[in-house]
């Protein structure tokens, strides 16, 4: 036994060393993970609400409105999406704080800035709206805004970082009338990963100042302009500057619980790429199934079964596959009309842009993109390694249009908007339309009577895009504030807000089932959304050109985008990758659509020329000149058969896409057309002009 003891000791020592090493390794691994989570993502939402109140009846202030304007401008340059209020009432402040909290649920960084009067009562801080009628101390909590509500909104949003800046430590504006009000503001414990900054120390009073900006905000603006400075160091610099310039009479204060890094203007080495969250497999499968379930191509169902052999719809996919393959074969597809192309090139799939966390739910980042599923016969690429590009403008002479039919007058006028209408969408059955304008309003119309059915709550910015779901129960709006909103048509309620774009929304479209939607922005980014969850599924970009319109194929598998670079692109929705490009055209593309069979793609450019290509080959089939002043706007019907083009002189023309014949024209006016839309099969049209009126046109296509 004696000889076993050294062996036992050695074994125990080795085991202990191994355990310690493993423990250290696990600790190191944990530290690495924590360190990565503390670093600042290269791209994340930045949401700011800034309020400046000056016009108090009994104690007006000089600087808060100037301060809030300067802060809003600086934050916008630092990539914040800023909401600014000046001289706000209690109701306006409550509404803005509620909306601010909702937006923070998309993650990222939240910042609240307030300049104006504030009161401390029994250890709590209250922001004072303008026109607040307070005569007794017990009325304060009912007629002011408790800062605790702002902190509660931030804490419940569970976003990465929150910042509260209160330049509000002025004298009691009610003087002796409210003697129990404590001077200055009370110390507040900052919630997790929050920094609260006060213009002066707890219980102390700050001066409003005599310059254009208050002393505190003046130094804050200077510190925010310094690149590469961490959040806490920004406020250290502010404190040092204010203490120096006030000769020690005003010393700013912060309360912080930060555990992560944040830089207002980070240097490249101070950020890390955003970590992609694991995709929701169920959501991806549902989107895939929605895109193929109406198909008559067996390859679509084989592709689904190959990817999801045990999927929720595997049995149904098998049944449909057997039904299609047992049916009689379809007649062969006619050969495309060949057009000599000057060059050919492969258009690579668009690389997804840097992801920012999606709104409303935990981020669902773009998953790894699998190879595109085989295209149906009507849209299937040829096996050649290069895609045939459309011929240049000189390859096909513009066809001269036939004489137009007699002039047509609008059948009805719709009046209600107070701004220029920028977005028009007609329901699939042609009974209703939704419109959005620079007045930030949305309206739902009954086209049979011309009456306004419902007026929806205003967006925060001009409404620039709109779409109606196939069943008419919901519609989407996109705005210049980069946000999409999903609305309930029956109740007028806002169902969801979708944040994710880095530029203003320029086009939106529903999928055929209404479960998913696609949006595009001024910077060329395209995003795929899962509407029941409010999450974005994929995002991609072909280039930086603005996308003017979006059209989906009937079964929802493919997407067309018309861009200002004069190119129309065919995307596969499931992977959100470019399959083929058409063009370039002679001018920026305005609108594009599939034909009824999806075998052709048609588009209109800003010179008013109509273009058509074979979908599967990309070959240019025809090009028609519309013989008139350059159009302002255009819309192609959902079946791709007709196009409504509004020219610079206010004249509108309905064109037959296949023949290039003008079916009818309106008279020229002195009004500028701002938006147009066509109803089902081009039977009705809706146009908006800069006199704020909508005109309804009934088409005669006999």
Buried (B, 14 or more C-beta within 10 A) or exposed (E): EEEEEEEEEEEEEEEEEEEEEEEEEEEEEEEEEEEEEBBBBBBBBBBBBBBBBBEBEEBBBBBBBBBBBBBBEBBBEBBBBBBBBBBBBBEBBBEBBEBBBBBBBBBBBBBBBBBBBBBBBEEBBBBBBBEBEBEEBEEBBEBBBBBEBBBBBBBEBEBBBBBBBBBBBBBBBBEEEBEEBBEBBBBBEBBEBBBBBBBBBBBBBBBBBEEEBBBBBBBBBBBBEEEEBBBBEBBBBBBBBBBEBBEEBBBBBBBBEBEBBBBBBBEEEBBBEBEBBEBBEEBBBBBBBBBBBBBBBBBBBBBBBEBBEEBEBBEBBBEBBEEBEEEEEEEEEEEBEEBEBEEEEEBEBBEBBEBBBBBBBBBBBBBEBEEBBBBBBBBBBEEEEEBBBBBBBEEBEBBEBEEBBEEBEBBBEBEBBEBBBBBBBBBBEBBBBBBBBBBBBBBBBBBEEBEBBBEBEBBBBBBBBBBBBBEBEBBBBBBBBBBBBBBBBEEBEBBBBBBBBBBBBBBBBBBBBBBBBBBBBBBBBBBBBBBBBBBBBBBBBBEEBBBBBBBBBBBBBBBBBBBBBBBBBBBBBBBBBBBBBBBBBBBBBBBBBBBEEBBBBBBBBBBBBBBBBBBBBBBBBBBBBBEBBEBBBBBBBBBBBBBBBBBBBBBBBBBBBBBBBBBBBBEBBEBBBBBBBBBBBBBBBBBBBBEBBBBBBEBEEE
